Amino acid sequence: MTQPLDRRALLLSGSALLVSACSGGPAEAQNRGADAAYANSPFRRVTDAQWRARLSPLAYQVLRHEATERAGTSPLNDEHRRGVFHCRGCDLALFRSQWKFDSGTGWPSFHTVIEGAVATQTDYALGVPRTEYHCARCLGHQGHVFEDGPRPTGLRYCNNGVALSFRPASA
């Protein structure tokens, strides 16, 4: 004998499923609290007009308004020297070059981030939850992190190249 469908149980289980699907994955857990470490940074007090004057128009739109550069347009896609990738907004070191890999997406991608350098939040801009990450010091948008990257983390930090600058290692 089949049980009638209990509407309350269905709603409760559906809500629980939605909450678990929208909660952060490993990237969010790894970077919780990174924002707090830089809460008093002077970069948090830079005005919108000052950011506009400091950055190129595209870097300003990406870093301050979460725009996305066109895939395949960043010269950093072809950067293979040893060094460190920094936030273009405040120069905080974010990624080491040995963590960069070719994801085939057209954006610079990394499997690991320097500890405490980025913070994350859930982004619903496309109607589905994605994990957005930003510079922990200046809050500049960098990109999104996905759970389809290579070992050792299984993560893919898909970064807007215009949001980064590269500093080669000294010889």
C-alpha positions in Angstrom: 0.0 0.0 0.0 1.4 3.3 -1.0 1.5 6.3 1.4 -0.1 9.5 0.3 2.3 12.3 -0.5 2.7 14.5 2.6 3.0 18.1 1.4 4.8 19.3 4.5 7.4 16.5 4.3 8.0 17.2 0.6 8.5 20.9 1.3 10.8 20.4 4.2 13.0 17.8 2.3 13.0 20.1 -0.8 14.1 23.0 1.3 16.9 21.0 2.9 18.1 19.9 -0.5 18.2 23.5 -1.7 20.1 24.7 1.3 22.7 21.9 0.9 23.1 22.5 -2.8 23.7 26.2 -2.3 26.1 25.9 0.6 29.8 26.5 -0.1 32.1 23.7 -1.2 35.7 23.2 -0.4 36.8 26.6 -1.8 34.4 28.5 0.5 35.5 26.5 3.5 39.2 27.0 2.7 38.9 30.8 2.5 36.5 31.7 5.3 37.8 34.6 7.3 40.2 35.9 4.7 38.2 39.1 4.5 38.5 39.7 8.2 42.3 39.6 8.1 42.2 42.8 5.9 39.2 44.5 7.4 41.2 47.7 8.2 43.1 47.8 4.9 43.4 51.3 3.4 42.4 49.6 0.1 38.9 49.2 1.6 38.6 53.0 1.9 39.4 53.8 -1.8 36.5 55.5 -3.4 34.8 54.4 -6.6 36.2 57.6 -8.4 39.7 56.7 -7.1 39.4 53.2 -8.4 38.3 54.5 -11.8 41.3 56.7 -12.0 43.8 54.0 -10.9 42.6 51.2 -13.2 42.1 50.7 -16.9 38.4 50.9 -17.9 38.2 47.1 -18.3 40.1 46.4 -15.1 37.8 48.8 -13.3 34.7 47.0 -14.6 36.0 43.6 -13.6 37.5 44.4 -10.3 34.9 46.8 -9.0 31.7 45.7 -10.8 32.3 41.9 -11.4 32.3 42.2 -15.1 34.1 39.4 -17.1 36.7 39.9 -19.8 36.3 38.1 -23.1 37.8 34.6 -23.1 41.1 34.2 -24.8 42.0 37.9 -24.6 44.4 38.0 -21.7 48.2 37.9 -22.4 48.5 36.1 -19.1 47.2 33.0 -20.7 50.6 32.7 -22.4 52.6 33.6 -19.3 54.8 30.5 -18.4 57.7 32.1 -16.5 58.3 31.4 -12.8 56.8 34.1 -10.6 53.7 35.3 -8.7 50.4 36.6 -9.9 49.1 39.6 -7.9 45.8 41.4 -7.6 45.9 44.4 -10.0 43.9 46.5 -7.6 46.2 46.3 -4.5 49.2 44.1 -5.5 48.4 41.3 -3.0 50.0 38.1 -4.1 47.3 35.6 -5.0 48.8 32.7 -7.0 52.2 31.1 -7.7 53.0 30.3 -11.3 53.5 26.6 -10.6 49.8 26.4 -9.7 48.7 27.7 -13.1 47.4 25.3 -15.7 45.7 25.4 -19.1 42.0 24.7 -18.4 41.0 25.3 -22.0 38.6 28.0 -20.9 40.4 31.0 -22.3 41.1 32.5 -18.8 44.2 32.0 -16.6 43.4 29.2 -14.3 45.0 28.0 -11.1 44.4 24.9 -8.8 45.7 26.5 -5.6 45.6 30.0 -4.1 47.9 31.6 -1.6 46.4 30.9 1.8 44.3 33.9 3.1 44.6 35.8 -0.2 41.1 35.4 -1.4 37.6 35.2 0.1 34.5 33.8 -1.5 30.8 34.3 -1.7 28.0 32.6 -3.5 27.0 34.4 -6.7 23.5 33.9 -8.3 24.1 36.3 -11.2 23.4 33.6 -13.8 20.5 32.2 -11.8 22.5 29.2 -10.5 24.8 29.3 -7.5 28.5 29.7 -8.3 31.4 30.5 -6.0 32.8 33.9 -6.7 36.2 34.8 -5.3 37.7 38.2 -4.7 40.9 39.7 -3.3 40.8 39.5 0.5 42.6 42.9 0.8 40.8 45.2 -1.7 37.7 43.1 -2.4 38.4 43.2 -6.1 36.5 40.6 -8.1 38.9 38.0 -9.6 36.7 35.2 -11.0 34.9 32.0 -10.0 36.1 28.7 -8.6 34.9 25.4 -9.8 35.3 21.8 -8.5 36.6 20.5 -11.9 40.3 21.3 -11.6 43.4 19.0 -11.5 45.1 17.4 -8.5 46.1 18.1 -5.8 43.0 20.2 -5.0 40.5 19.4 -7.7 39.7 23.1 -7.9 39.9 25.5 -10.8 40.2 29.2 -9.9 39.2 30.7 -13.2 40.6 34.3 -13.1 40.0 37.3 -15.2 43.5 38.1 -16.6 42.9 41.9 -16.4 42.4 41.5 -12.7 45.9 40.2 -12.3 49.5 41.4 -12.7 52.5 39.1 -13.0 55.8 39.5 -11.3 58.5 37.2 -12.5 60.8 35.5 -10.0 64.2 37.1 -9.7 67.0 35.1 -11.3 
